[in-house]
Amino acid sequence: MAYDLIVIGAGPGGYVCAIRAAQLGLKVAIVEKRKTLGGTCLNVGCIPSKALLHASEMFEEAGHGLAALGVIVSKPKLDLPAMMKHRADTVTANVQGVAFLMKKNKVDAVYGAGRIAGAGKVEVKAEDGKTQTLETKAIVIATGSDVAQLRDRNGQPIAIDEKVVLSSTGALELSAVPKKLVVVGAGVIGLELGSVWRRLGAEVTVIEYLDRILPGMDGEVVKQFQRLLQKQGFAFKLSSKVTQVAVEGDRAKVAFEPVAGGEAQTIEADRVLIATGRAPFTTGLGLEEAGVAMERGRVVIDDHFATNVPGVYAIGDVVRGPMLAHKAEDEGVAVAEILAGKAGHVNYEVIPGIVYTNPEIASVGATEEELKAKGIAYKVGKFPFSANGRARAMRRTEGFAKVLADATTDRVLGAHIIGPAAGELIMEAAVLMEFGGSSEDLARTCHGHPTLSESVKEAALGVEKRSIHI
């Protein structure tokens, strides 16, 4: 059977691409090497981690946050198997939902490892070794990313056994709470999963090569966030590089030293989480044989997601830009619309980033550091959640909302929030920015009272120094 489009990879970018293409009348197949659809995000990434983040936050709230509200309960007892069942049930519901959407939209799901076998041909090798070749007019590579390797002082990869030394996948499936957890990498994954196990009782130490946590996010937000994490019990070793992870039985010794040079240190841990980022997954796809251009491990594409090989496109983590599920989804929709003869487009200036810790962090658009580096004059409006009535009622007053606007035009260039429901509140700024809105537009929009969203409005008012409640 010949297809109009074959998508290789059924993560958020791939399955959304397949659905949109099918909606537009194309005959579509999606190839997935896992036994379930949804990719890393739904199976071992975004979705299961959010299930554990929520569950662990409820555990901590029951133990420490209810008495002040007049709710008296006995000390909570952790049932980790039940919590893990919640994680697994959440994953199952999501991946089954994607499978349903494939059937609903008449997308053929083909299970096995896919590779480009020539012009308009995709070879699929099933687990039992059997192969089949599918013919198509267009191919979209949407194979996502894998755990980036961490190398020791000798340049050798540090082995991840998912027992003592863990990737994010292993950190989602621990059968017991480690007494001591070392997290290598202070990015989103490390801090989120570190938060889960810290809440459940682990002593967490984070080792980071850079001199700050959450590289790329707003500096002021990050400084406050680090202080809050330390208050919660996190320990940080910044400007430090890991030189060795030695497993001894069911424990490990992590050796690290200052980046600028100095005395080496060793810390023992029950478990070590390697969270130093992710790398594009392109192994075994036949890209080199097909002549697809690559750069630094990523597939090179033009502004229409096309590679240098006619009929081959790529989206998501395998191409340039942030490795975010929602970025991949938007690219999936855009390339499907282009293939159907429409004008697909992604606005890379308005892609939110969220850290689902407590408090949450959310960001969209430019940071102050980026605007300064580009020489763009801007104004800042800030508002603390400690002055917000709803936040006070919730006893969630840590953090603030910040709006950055062009000093001349007042167009909002970025927004950054640390505080309750930041991941939801940031979308107010994202919608505003998508329409080229100004801080004045946001400031003059009536917001419900009392709501957390009033803090975003007050931050917009603050751009012109006219916040009401501070």
C-alpha positions as CSV (number, residue, x, y, z in Angstrom):
1,M,0.0,0.0,0.0
2,A,1.3,3.5,-0.9
3,Y,1.0,6.4,1.5
4,D,1.0,10.1,1.1
5,L,3.0,10.4,4.3
6,I,4.9,8.1,6.7
7,V,5.9,9.5,10.0
8,I,8.8,7.7,11.8
9,G,8.4,8.1,15.5
10,A,5.1,8.3,17.5
11,G,6.0,10.8,20.2
12,P,4.1,14.2,20.5
13,G,5.6,15.6,17.3
14,G,5.0,12.4,15.3
15,Y,1.6,11.5,16.3
16,V,0.3,15.0,16.1
17,C,1.8,15.3,12.6
18,A,0.0,12.1,11.6
19,I,-3.3,13.2,13.0
20,R,-3.2,16.6,11.4
21,A,-2.1,15.2,8.0
22,A,-5.0,12.7,8.2
23,Q,-7.4,15.5,9.0
24,L,-6.3,17.2,5.8
25,G,-7.1,14.1,3.7
26,L,-3.7,12.5,3.4
27,K,-3.2,8.7,3.6
28,V,-0.9,8.3,6.6
29,A,1.1,5.6,8.4
30,I,3.1,6.1,11.6
31,V,6.0,3.8,12.5
32,E,7.0,3.3,16.1
33,K,9.6,1.0,17.6
34,R,7.9,0.8,21.0
35,K,5.0,-1.5,21.7
36,T,3.0,1.6,22.6
37,L,2.5,5.0,21.0
38,G,3.4,8.3,22.6
39,G,7.2,8.2,22.5
40,T,9.4,9.1,25.4
41,C,7.1,11.9,26.6
42,L,4.0,9.8,27.3
43,N,5.8,6.5,28.2
44,V,8.9,7.5,30.3
45,G,9.1,11.3,30.3
46,C,6.7,14.2,30.7
47,I,3.6,12.3,31.7
48,P,4.9,9.8,34.3
49,S,7.1,12.4,35.8
50,K,4.2,14.8,36.3
51,A,2.2,12.0,37.9
52,L,4.9,11.5,40.4
53,L,5.5,15.2,40.9
54,H,1.8,15.7,41.7
55,A,1.6,12.6,44.0
56,S,4.8,13.5,45.9
57,E,3.6,17.1,46.3
58,M,0.3,15.8,47.8
59,F,2.4,13.6,50.2
60,E,4.4,16.6,51.3
61,E,1.4,18.8,51.7
62,A,-0.3,16.2,53.9
63,G,2.8,16.0,56.1
64,H,3.6,19.7,56.4
65,G,1.0,22.0,54.9
66,L,-2.4,21.2,56.1
67,A,-2.3,22.0,59.8
68,A,-2.0,25.7,59.1
69,L,-5.3,25.5,57.2
70,G,-7.0,23.9,60.2
71,V,-6.9,20.4,58.7
72,I,-5.4,18.0,61.3
73,V,-4.2,14.6,60.0
74,S,-1.8,12.0,61.3
75,K,1.7,11.8,59.8
76,P,1.2,10.4,56.2
77,K,2.6,7.0,55.4
78,L,4.1,6.4,52.0
79,D,2.7,3.6,49.9
80,L,5.3,3.7,47.0
81,P,3.8,0.8,45.1
82,A,0.4,2.6,45.0
83,M,2.1,5.8,43.9
84,M,3.9,3.9,41.1
85,K,0.6,2.4,40.1
86,H,-0.8,5.9,39.8
87,R,2.1,6.7,37.5
88,A,1.6,3.6,35.4
89,D,-2.2,4.1,35.2
90,T,-1.6,7.7,34.0
91,V,0.7,6.5,31.3
92,T,-1.6,3.7,30.2
93,A,-4.6,6.1,29.9
94,N,-2.5,8.5,27.8
95,V,-1.0,6.0,25.4
96,Q,-4.3,4.2,24.9
97,G,-5.8,7.6,24.1
98,V,-3.2,8.2,21.4
99,A,-3.9,4.7,19.9
100,F,-7.6,5.6,19.9
101,L,-6.8,8.8,18.0
102,M,-4.9,6.9,15.4
103,K,-7.9,4.7,14.7
104,K,-10.3,7.6,14.8
105,N,-8.3,9.4,12.2
106,K,-7.6,6.3,10.1
107,V,-3.8,6.4,10.6
108,D,-2.1,3.1,10.2
109,A,0.2,2.3,13.1
110,V,3.1,0.1,12.2
111,Y,5.2,-1.3,15.0
112,G,9.0,-1.8,14.5
113,A,12.2,0.1,13.9
114,G,11.8,2.3,10.8
115,R,14.6,3.4,8.4
116,I,14.7,5.2,5.1
117,A,15.4,2.5,2.5
118,G,15.5,4.7,-0.6
119,A,13.4,7.3,-2.3
120,G,9.9,7.1,-1.0
121,K,10.6,3.9,0.9
122,V,10.5,3.1,4.6
123,E,11.7,-0.3,5.8
124,V,10.2,-1.5,9.1
125,K,11.8,-4.2,11.2
126,A,9.6,-5.8,13.8
127,E,10.8,-7.3,17.1
128,D,10.7,-10.8,15.6
129,G,13.1,-9.7,12.9
130,K,10.6,-9.6,10.1
131,T,10.8,-6.7,7.7
132,Q,8.4,-4.9,5.4
133,T,8.8,-2.0,3.1
134,L,6.3,0.8,2.8
135,E,6.0,3.2,0.0
136,T,5.2,6.9,0.4
137,K,5.4,10.3,-1.2
138,A,6.8,12.0,1.9
139,I,8.7,10.9,5.1
140,V,8.8,12.9,8.4
141,I,11.5,12.0,10.8
142,A,10.1,12.5,14.4
143,T,12.3,10.1,16.4
144,G,12.9,12.5,19.3
145,S,15.9,12.2,21.6
146,D,17.7,9.9,24.0
147,V,19.7,10.4,27.2
148,A,22.9,12.3,26.6
149,Q,26.0,10.4,27.7
150,L,28.1,11.7,30.6
151,R,31.9,11.0,30.2
152,D,34.4,10.4,33.0
153,R,37.9,12.0,33.3
154,N,39.2,9.6,30.7
155,G,36.5,10.4,28.2
156,Q,34.7,7.1,28.6
157,P,30.9,7.0,28.9
158,I,29.7,6.5,32.5
159,A,27.6,3.4,32.4
160,I,23.9,3.7,33.3
161,D,22.6,0.4,34.7
162,E,19.2,1.7,35.8
163,K,19.8,0.1,39.2
164,V,22.4,2.3,41.0
165,V,23.2,4.7,38.2
166,L,20.0,6.0,36.6
167,S,18.7,7.8,33.6
168,S,15.4,9.7,33.9
169,T,13.7,6.4,33.0
170,G,15.2,4.5,35.9
171,A,14.5,7.4,38.3
172,L,10.8,7.0,37.5
173,E,10.7,3.4,38.5
174,L,12.6,3.1,41.8
175,S,11.2,0.5,44.1
176,A,12.3,2.3,47.3
177,V,13.2,5.8,48.3
178,P,17.0,6.2,48.3
179,K,18.5,7.7,51.4
180,K,21.0,9.7,49.4
181,L,20.5,10.7,45.8
182,V,23.1,12.5,43.7
183,V,21.7,14.3,40.7
184,V,24.2,15.2,38.0
185,G,22.8,18.1,36.1
186,A,20.8,21.1,37.4
187,G,18.4,21.3,34.4
188,V,14.7,20.7,34.3
189,I,14.8,16.9,34.4
190,G,17.3,16.7,37.3
191,L,15.4,19.3,39.4
192,E,12.0,17.8,38.8
193,L,13.0,14.2,39.6
194,G,15.2,15.4,42.4
195,S,12.1,17.1,43.8
196,V,10.1,13.9,43.7
197,W,12.5,11.9,45.7
198,R,13.4,14.7,48.1
199,R,9.7,15.1,49.0
200,L,9.5,11.3,49.6
201,G,12.5,11.4,52.0
202,A,15.7,11.4,50.0
203,E,18.7,13.6,50.8
204,V,19.4,15.2,47.4
205,T,22.7,16.7,46.2
206,V,22.9,18.3,42.7
207,I,26.2,18.6,40.9
208,E,26.2,21.1,38.0
209,Y,29.0,22.0,35.6
210,L,27.8,25.6,35.2
211,D,27.8,28.3,37.9
212,R,24.0,28.3,38.0
213,I,21.0,26.1,37.8
214,L,18.5,26.0,34.9
215,P,20.7,27.4,32.2
216,G,18.9,29.6,29.7
217,M,16.1,30.7,32.1
218,D,15.7,34.2,33.6
219,G,18.6,34.8,36.0
220,E,16.5,36.6,38.7
221,V,14.0,33.8,38.7
222,V,16.7,31.2,39.0
223,K,18.5,32.9,41.9
224,Q,15.3,32.9,43.9
225,F,14.4,29.4,42.9
226,Q,17.8,28.1,44.1
227,R,17.3,29.7,47.5
228,L,13.9,28.1,47.8
229,L,15.2,24.7,46.8
230,Q,18.0,25.0,49.4
231,K,15.4,25.9,51.9
232,Q,13.5,22.7,51.0
233,G,16.7,20.6,51.6
234,F,18.5,20.5,48.3
235,A,22.3,20.8,48.3
236,F,24.1,22.2,45.3
237,K,27.7,21.8,44.0
238,L,27.9,24.3,41.2
239,S,30.8,25.0,38.8
240,S,31.7,21.3,39.3
241,K,32.4,18.5,36.9
242,V,31.9,14.8,37.6
243,T,35.0,12.8,36.8
244,Q,33.9,9.3,37.9
245,V,31.0,7.3,39.1
246,A,32.2,4.1,40.8
247,V,29.5,1.5,41.6
248,E,30.3,-0.6,44.7
249,G,27.6,-3.1,45.3
250,D,24.3,-1.3,45.6
251,R,25.9,2.1,46.2
252,A,28.0,4.5,44.3
253,K,30.9,7.0,44.8
254,V,30.7,10.1,42.8
255,A,34.0,12.0,42.2
256,F,33.9,15.6,41.2
257,E,36.1,18.6,41.1
258,P,35.9,22.4,40.5
259,V,35.6,23.3,36.8
260,A,38.3,26.0,37.3
261,G,40.6,23.5,38.9
262,G,41.1,22.6,42.5
263,E,40.8,19.7,45.0
264,A,38.6,16.8,44.0
265,Q,35.8,15.6,46.2
266,T,33.9,12.4,46.6
267,I,30.3,11.9,47.7
268,E,28.6,8.6,48.4
269,A,25.0,7.9,47.3
270,D,22.5,5.1,47.1
271,R,21.5,6.2,43.7
272,V,22.9,8.5,41.0
273,L,20.7,10.2,38.5
274,I,22.5,11.3,35.3
275,A,20.5,14.3,34.0
276,T,22.9,16.1,31.8
277,G,20.5,16.6,28.9
278,R,19.3,14.7,25.9
279,A,20.7,14.1,22.4
280,P,18.9,13.7,19.1
281,F,18.0,10.1,18.3
282,T,19.0,9.3,14.7
283,T,20.7,5.9,15.0
284,G,19.7,3.3,12.5
285,L,17.4,5.6,10.5
286,G,19.4,5.3,7.3
287,L,19.9,9.0,7.1
288,E,23.6,8.8,6.2
289,E,22.9,6.3,3.4
290,A,20.0,8.5,2.1
291,G,22.3,11.5,2.0
292,V,20.4,13.5,4.6
293,A,22.6,16.4,5.9
294,M,23.4,16.5,9.6
295,E,25.0,19.0,11.9
296,R,26.2,18.3,15.4
297,G,24.0,15.3,15.5
298,R,20.9,17.0,14.3
299,V,19.1,16.8,11.0
300,V,19.5,20.0,9.0
301,I,16.2,21.5,7.8
302,D,15.0,24.6,6.0
303,D,12.3,26.9,7.1
304,H,9.7,24.5,5.8
305,F,11.1,21.5,7.8
306,A,12.5,19.9,4.6
307,T,15.9,18.2,4.5
308,N,18.3,18.4,1.6
309,V,16.8,15.1,0.3
310,P,13.5,15.6,-1.6
311,G,10.5,14.1,0.2
312,V,12.2,13.8,3.6
313,Y,11.3,16.2,6.4
314,A,12.2,16.3,10.1
315,I,10.7,17.8,13.3
316,G,11.1,17.9,17.1
317,D,14.1,16.9,19.1
318,V,16.1,15.8,16.0
319,V,16.2,19.3,14.6
320,R,17.3,22.8,15.9
321,G,15.5,24.5,18.7
322,P,14.4,23.6,22.2
323,M,13.8,19.9,23.0
324,L,10.2,20.4,24.1
325,A,7.1,18.2,23.4
326,H,4.9,21.2,22.6
327,K,7.5,22.6,20.2
328,A,7.5,19.3,18.4
329,E,3.7,19.2,18.3
330,D,3.5,22.6,16.6
331,E,6.2,21.6,14.1
332,G,4.2,18.4,13.4
333,V,1.1,20.4,12.6
334,A,3.0,22.9,10.5
335,V,4.8,20.2,8.3
336,A,1.5,18.4,7.9
337,E,-0.2,21.5,6.7
338,I,2.7,22.3,4.3
339,L,2.5,18.8,2.8
340,A,-1.3,19.4,2.3
341,G,-0.6,22.6,0.4
342,K,-1.3,25.0,3.2
343,A,0.9,27.5,5.0
344,G,2.2,25.8,8.1
345,H,4.2,28.0,10.5
346,V,5.7,27.9,14.0
347,N,6.5,31.1,16.0
348,Y,9.7,30.2,17.8
349,E,9.7,33.5,19.7
350,V,6.6,32.3,21.7
351,I,7.4,28.8,22.9
352,P,6.9,28.5,26.7
353,G,9.2,26.6,29.0
354,I,8.0,25.2,32.3
355,V,9.6,23.5,35.3
356,Y,7.0,21.5,37.3
357,T,8.6,21.8,40.7
358,N,7.1,23.6,43.7
359,P,7.0,26.4,43.2
360,E,6.7,26.1,39.4
361,I,8.7,28.2,37.0
362,A,7.5,29.3,33.6
363,S,9.0,31.4,30.9
364,V,8.2,32.6,27.4
365,G,10.1,34.9,25.1
366,A,13.3,36.7,25.9
367,T,15.1,36.9,29.2
368,E,16.7,40.1,30.5
369,E,20.1,38.6,29.8
370,E,19.1,38.0,26.2
371,L,17.7,41.5,25.7
372,K,20.9,43.0,27.2
373,A,23.1,40.9,25.0
374,K,21.2,42.1,21.9
375,G,21.2,45.7,23.0
376,I,17.4,46.0,23.1
377,A,16.1,48.7,25.4
378,Y,13.3,47.3,27.6
379,K,11.2,48.1,30.7
380,V,10.4,45.6,33.5
381,G,7.3,45.2,35.5
382,K,7.3,42.8,38.5
383,F,4.7,41.7,41.1
384,P,5.2,39.4,44.0
385,F,2.7,36.7,44.9
386,S,3.0,37.8,48.5
387,A,0.8,40.7,47.6
388,N,-1.8,38.6,45.8
389,G,-5.0,37.9,47.8
390,R,-5.6,34.4,46.3
391,A,-2.0,33.4,46.8
392,R,-2.2,34.5,50.5
393,A,-5.4,32.4,50.9
394,M,-3.6,29.4,49.5
395,R,-0.5,30.0,51.6
396,R,1.5,30.0,48.3
397,T,3.1,33.4,48.4
398,E,6.6,32.5,47.2
399,G,7.8,34.0,43.9
400,F,6.8,36.7,41.5
401,A,5.6,37.5,37.9
402,K,7.7,39.6,35.6
403,V,6.9,41.2,32.3
404,L,9.5,42.6,29.9
405,A,8.3,45.1,27.3
406,D,10.1,47.0,24.5
407,A,11.0,50.5,25.9
408,T,9.8,52.2,22.7
409,T,6.9,50.2,21.4
410,D,5.7,48.6,24.7
411,R,5.4,45.3,22.9
412,V,5.8,42.4,25.3
413,L,9.1,40.6,24.6
414,G,9.1,38.1,27.4
415,A,7.5,37.0,30.6
416,H,8.8,35.0,33.5
417,I,7.0,33.6,36.5
418,I,8.0,31.7,39.6
419,G,5.1,30.7,41.8
420,P,1.9,28.8,42.1
421,A,0.4,27.6,38.8
422,A,3.2,29.4,36.8
423,G,2.8,26.9,34.0
424,E,-0.8,27.9,33.5
425,L,-0.4,31.6,34.1
426,I,2.4,31.9,31.5
427,M,0.0,31.1,28.7
428,E,-1.7,34.5,29.3
429,A,1.5,36.1,28.2
430,A,2.1,33.6,25.4
431,V,-1.3,34.4,23.8
432,L,-0.7,38.2,24.2
433,M,2.7,37.8,22.5
434,E,1.3,35.7,19.7
435,F,-0.8,38.7,18.8
436,G,2.0,41.2,19.2
437,G,0.3,42.7,22.3
438,S,1.7,45.3,24.6
439,S,2.0,45.5,28.4
440,E,-0.8,48.2,28.1
441,D,-3.1,45.6,26.5
442,L,-2.6,43.2,29.3
443,A,-2.7,45.8,32.0
444,R,-6.1,47.1,30.8
445,T,-7.7,43.6,30.5
446,C,-10.1,43.0,33.3
447,H,-9.0,40.1,35.4
448,G,-11.2,38.1,37.8
449,H,-10.7,38.8,41.5
450,P,-9.3,37.1,43.5
451,T,-7.2,35.1,41.1
452,L,-3.5,34.3,40.8
453,S,-3.7,35.8,37.3
454,E,-4.0,39.3,38.8
455,S,-0.3,39.0,39.6
456,V,0.4,38.9,35.8
457,K,-1.8,41.9,35.2
458,E,-0.1,43.8,38.1
459,A,3.3,42.9,36.6
460,A,2.1,44.4,33.3
461,L,0.9,47.5,35.1
462,G,4.4,47.6,36.7
463,V,6.0,48.2,33.3
464,E,4.8,51.8,33.5
465,K,5.3,51.9,37.3
466,R,1.5,51.9,38.0
467,S,0.9,48.6,39.9
468,I,-2.0,49.1,42.3
469,H,-1.3,46.5,45.1
470,I,2.4,47.2,45.8
